[in-house]
Amino acid sequence: MYRHVVRLLHPTTGPEVDISDIHLDLERPPPPGRPWVMLNMVASVDGATTIQGLSGRLGGAGDRQVFRTLRGLADMILVGAGTVRAEGYRPPRTPDDSLASARATAGQWVRPRLVVVSASLDLDPTAPLFTERLPEDPPPLIATVRSAPADRRDALADVADLINLGDTRVDFTGLLATLGDIGARTVLCEGGPRLNHQLLAAGLVDELCLTISPRVVGGAGTTGPGLLDGEAFAVPSGLRLDRVLAHDDFLFCRYLVV
C-alpha cells in the first residue's frame, strides 16, 4: 500500500524570526499590465471572518503585526466600502522603522494610499478616513461607476479622487491597470468577501495571506459569508503553500495563486 508522507510543521525548534524581515525578503514582481496583488484575511478555525461584525476581534498581537507589515509593504490598500464602514477605516499610518527605510530605498511614498471600491458611493465625507488625512498625503481614491448617484459624487468630490471604471459594476482589470499607471507596484486587498471573490474570479490575485485564529465561533455573534461571497468558480483557483508561521497558537499561511 502506498504511504503518503507528510511534513511535521508544528511543533518545531526552528529559530524565531521577525515577521517584517520575512516579508521584506520576499519577491513580488508585478505581472504584465498591473501591480502584484496581495489578499490578507483572518478567519477562525470554523471559518468565521468576523465576530459581531468586526474582523479585529479574531486577531492577536502576531496578526496585528502581519497586518501592519503587509500595509507597510504596499503602495496602495484596496478595500470595499462595506468594510470601510464596518471597521471604521482611518488613513494608513506611517510604517515601522524597518519598513519605512525599505520604502524610502525603493522610492515608495511614505505611506500607502487607500483605494475604496464603491459603486453606490455610500460613504460619509466627514468620516475620519477623509478628515484625518495628513495634508502632504494624496486623498483616497474611490473606484466607482458612471451610474453612481450624482449627489453622492458631488459630496465626495472635495475629499477624494473619484475614478469611473464601468457603467454599473467596477471593472477590476481596468482598476488595477490604472493603479499600475499611477505608480503602484504592490496592492494589498483587505476585503470584504465580495471584493475578494471578484478579484479571485477575475484572476487578479497573486498572493493570499491567511491568518487562522485559534478560535471556534460556532455561528453566535458572527456575520458575513466567510472569506468569499459570490457564485462558485467555474474552475477552482489553485493555491501553493509558500510558508507557515506560528505565534500564540495563530497560524500565518502564505499561499501563492497558481
C-alpha positions as CSV (number, residue, x, y, z in Angstrom):
1,M,0.0,0.0,0.0
2,Y,1.3,3.4,-0.9
3,R,2.1,5.6,2.1
4,H,1.5,9.4,1.9
5,V,4.5,11.1,3.5
6,V,3.8,14.3,5.4
7,R,5.9,17.0,7.0
8,L,5.6,18.0,10.6
9,L,5.3,21.8,10.7
10,H,4.5,22.2,14.4
11,P,5.8,22.0,17.0
12,T,9.3,22.7,15.8
13,T,12.5,24.0,17.4
14,G,13.4,26.3,14.5
15,P,14.8,29.8,15.1
16,E,12.4,32.7,15.9
17,V,12.1,35.1,13.0
18,D,10.7,38.6,12.7
19,I,7.5,38.8,10.6
20,S,8.6,42.1,8.9
21,D,12.0,40.7,8.0
22,I,10.5,37.7,6.3
23,H,8.1,39.7,4.2
24,L,10.8,42.2,3.2
25,D,12.9,39.4,1.8
26,L,10.1,38.1,-0.5
27,E,10.0,38.9,-4.2
28,R,6.7,40.3,-5.6
29,P,7.2,41.1,-9.2
30,P,4.3,42.9,-10.9
31,P,2.6,40.8,-13.6
32,P,2.3,42.4,-17.0
33,G,-0.2,45.3,-17.0
34,R,-0.9,45.5,-13.3
35,P,0.6,45.5,-9.8
36,W,1.2,42.4,-7.7
37,V,-1.9,41.9,-5.6
38,M,-1.9,40.5,-2.0
39,L,-5.1,39.5,-0.3
40,N,-4.9,39.5,3.5
41,M,-7.7,38.0,5.7
42,V,-8.2,36.4,9.1
43,A,-10.6,33.5,9.9
44,S,-11.4,31.4,12.8
45,V,-10.8,27.6,12.7
46,D,-14.5,27.2,11.8
47,G,-14.4,29.8,9.1
48,A,-15.8,32.9,10.7
49,T,-14.3,36.2,9.4
50,T,-15.9,38.5,11.9
51,I,-17.2,38.5,15.5
52,Q,-20.1,40.9,15.9
53,G,-19.2,42.4,12.6
54,L,-15.5,43.1,13.3
55,S,-12.6,41.2,12.0
56,G,-10.2,42.6,14.6
57,R,-11.9,40.6,17.3
58,L,-10.4,37.4,15.8
59,G,-6.9,38.7,15.9
60,G,-4.0,38.8,18.3
61,A,-0.6,40.5,18.6
62,G,1.0,38.5,15.8
63,D,-1.9,39.0,13.5
64,R,-1.7,42.8,14.0
65,Q,2.0,42.7,13.2
66,V,1.2,40.8,9.9
67,F,-1.4,43.4,9.2
68,R,1.0,46.3,9.8
69,T,3.7,44.6,7.8
70,L,1.7,44.0,4.7
71,R,0.3,47.5,4.8
72,G,3.9,48.8,5.2
73,L,4.9,46.9,2.0
74,A,2.1,48.0,-0.2
75,D,1.9,51.0,-2.4
76,M,-1.9,51.0,-2.2
77,I,-4.5,49.4,0.0
78,L,-7.7,48.2,-1.7
79,V,-10.9,47.8,0.3
80,G,-14.6,47.6,-0.3
81,A,-16.9,50.4,1.0
82,G,-18.8,47.9,3.3
83,T,-15.5,47.0,5.1
84,V,-14.6,50.7,5.4
85,R,-17.9,51.4,7.1
86,A,-18.0,48.3,9.3
87,E,-14.4,48.7,10.5
88,G,-14.3,52.5,10.8
89,Y,-11.3,52.9,8.5
90,R,-8.8,55.7,9.0
91,P,-5.9,56.9,6.8
92,P,-2.9,54.4,6.7
93,R,-0.3,55.1,9.3
94,T,3.4,55.6,8.8
95,P,5.1,52.2,8.8
96,D,7.5,51.0,11.4
97,D,11.2,52.0,11.1
98,S,12.5,49.0,9.1
99,L,9.5,49.2,6.7
100,A,9.8,52.9,6.4
101,S,13.5,52.6,5.5
102,A,12.7,49.9,2.9
103,R,10.0,52.2,1.4
104,A,12.4,55.1,1.1
105,T,15.1,52.9,-0.5
106,A,12.5,51.6,-3.0
107,G,11.2,55.1,-3.8
108,Q,7.8,54.4,-2.4
109,W,5.5,57.0,-0.9
110,V,5.9,57.5,2.9
111,R,2.5,55.9,3.5
112,P,0.3,53.6,1.3
113,R,-2.6,55.3,-0.4
114,L,-6.1,54.0,0.2
115,V,-8.4,52.9,-2.6
116,V,-12.1,52.3,-1.8
117,V,-14.4,50.4,-4.2
118,S,-18.0,51.7,-4.1
119,A,-20.5,51.6,-6.9
120,S,-23.1,53.4,-4.8
121,L,-20.7,55.9,-3.2
122,D,-22.4,55.3,0.1
123,L,-19.6,56.9,2.1
124,D,-19.6,59.7,4.6
125,P,-17.4,62.6,3.5
126,T,-17.0,63.6,7.2
127,A,-15.6,60.2,8.2
128,P,-12.1,60.0,9.7
129,L,-11.0,58.3,6.6
130,F,-11.2,61.6,4.8
131,T,-10.9,64.2,7.6
132,E,-7.8,62.8,9.3
133,R,-5.7,62.6,6.2
134,L,-2.3,64.3,6.5
135,P,-2.0,67.4,4.3
136,E,1.1,66.0,2.5
137,D,-0.7,62.8,1.5
138,P,-2.9,62.4,-1.5
139,P,-6.7,61.9,-0.9
140,P,-8.1,58.4,-1.0
141,L,-9.1,57.1,-4.4
142,I,-12.6,55.9,-4.9
143,A,-13.2,53.4,-7.7
144,T,-16.8,53.8,-8.8
145,V,-19.1,53.6,-11.8
146,R,-20.7,56.1,-14.2
147,S,-24.2,55.4,-12.8
148,A,-23.3,56.4,-9.3
149,P,-25.7,59.0,-7.8
150,A,-24.7,62.5,-8.7
151,D,-25.4,64.0,-5.3
152,R,-23.1,61.5,-3.6
153,R,-20.4,62.1,-6.2
154,D,-20.6,65.8,-5.5
155,A,-20.4,65.3,-1.8
156,L,-17.2,63.3,-2.1
157,A,-15.5,65.3,-4.8
158,D,-13.7,67.6,-2.3
159,V,-12.3,64.8,-0.1
160,A,-11.4,62.1,-2.6
161,D,-10.3,61.4,-6.1
162,L,-13.1,59.6,-8.0
163,I,-12.4,57.4,-11.0
164,N,-15.1,55.8,-13.1
165,L,-14.4,52.2,-14.1
166,G,-17.6,50.8,-15.7
167,D,-21.2,51.6,-16.1
168,T,-22.9,49.7,-13.3
169,R,-20.1,47.4,-12.0
170,V,-16.5,48.3,-11.3
171,D,-14.0,46.8,-13.8
172,F,-11.3,45.4,-11.6
173,T,-8.9,44.7,-14.5
174,G,-9.2,48.3,-15.5
175,L,-8.8,49.4,-11.9
176,L,-5.6,47.6,-11.4
177,A,-4.2,48.8,-14.7
178,T,-5.0,52.3,-13.6
179,L,-3.3,51.8,-10.2
180,G,-0.2,50.5,-12.1
181,D,-0.2,53.5,-14.4
182,I,-0.1,55.9,-11.4
183,G,2.8,54.1,-9.8
184,A,1.6,51.1,-7.8
185,R,3.7,48.0,-7.9
186,T,2.1,46.2,-5.0
187,V,-1.5,46.4,-3.9
188,L,-2.9,45.0,-0.7
189,C,-6.6,43.9,-0.7
190,E,-8.2,43.9,2.7
191,G,-11.7,42.7,1.6
192,G,-14.5,42.3,2.2
193,P,-15.7,38.9,1.0
194,R,-17.4,40.2,-2.2
195,L,-14.3,42.1,-3.3
196,N,-12.1,39.1,-2.5
197,H,-14.4,36.9,-4.7
198,Q,-14.4,39.4,-7.6
199,L,-10.7,39.7,-7.7
200,L,-10.0,36.0,-7.4
201,A,-12.7,35.2,-10.1
202,A,-11.0,37.6,-12.4
203,G,-7.6,36.0,-11.9
204,L,-6.2,39.2,-10.3
205,V,-4.8,37.9,-7.0
206,D,-1.2,36.7,-6.7
207,E,-0.8,36.1,-3.0
208,L,-3.2,35.1,-0.3
209,C,-2.1,35.7,3.3
210,L,-4.5,33.9,5.7
211,T,-4.3,34.1,9.4
212,I,-6.0,31.2,11.1
213,S,-7.2,32.3,14.5
214,P,-7.3,29.7,17.3
215,R,-11.0,30.3,18.0
216,V,-14.2,28.4,17.2
217,V,-17.0,31.0,16.8
218,G,-19.8,28.5,16.2
219,G,-22.1,31.0,14.5
220,A,-23.2,33.0,17.5
221,G,-22.3,36.7,17.2
222,T,-20.8,36.3,13.7
223,T,-21.9,37.9,10.5
224,G,-20.8,37.6,6.9
225,P,-20.4,34.8,4.4
226,G,-16.7,33.9,5.0
227,L,-13.6,34.7,3.0
228,L,-15.5,34.9,-0.3
229,D,-19.0,36.0,-1.3
230,G,-20.2,35.0,-4.7
231,E,-21.0,32.2,-7.1
232,A,-18.9,29.1,-7.3
233,F,-16.0,29.4,-9.7
234,A,-16.3,27.6,-12.9
235,V,-12.7,26.3,-12.3
236,P,-11.5,26.4,-8.7
237,S,-8.5,28.6,-8.1
238,G,-5.3,26.6,-7.2
239,L,-3.0,27.7,-4.4
240,R,0.5,26.7,-3.5
241,L,1.5,26.9,0.2
242,D,4.6,29.0,0.4
243,R,5.2,29.2,4.2
244,V,3.5,28.8,7.6
245,L,4.4,30.9,10.6
246,A,3.1,30.4,14.1
247,H,2.6,32.7,17.1
248,D,0.5,32.2,20.2
249,D,-1.4,29.4,18.5
250,F,-2.2,31.5,15.5
251,L,-1.1,30.2,12.1
252,F,0.0,32.7,9.4
253,C,-0.2,31.0,6.0
254,R,1.1,32.5,2.8
255,Y,-0.2,31.0,-0.4
256,L,0.7,31.8,-4.0
257,V,-2.0,31.6,-6.6
258,V,-1.1,29.1,-9.4
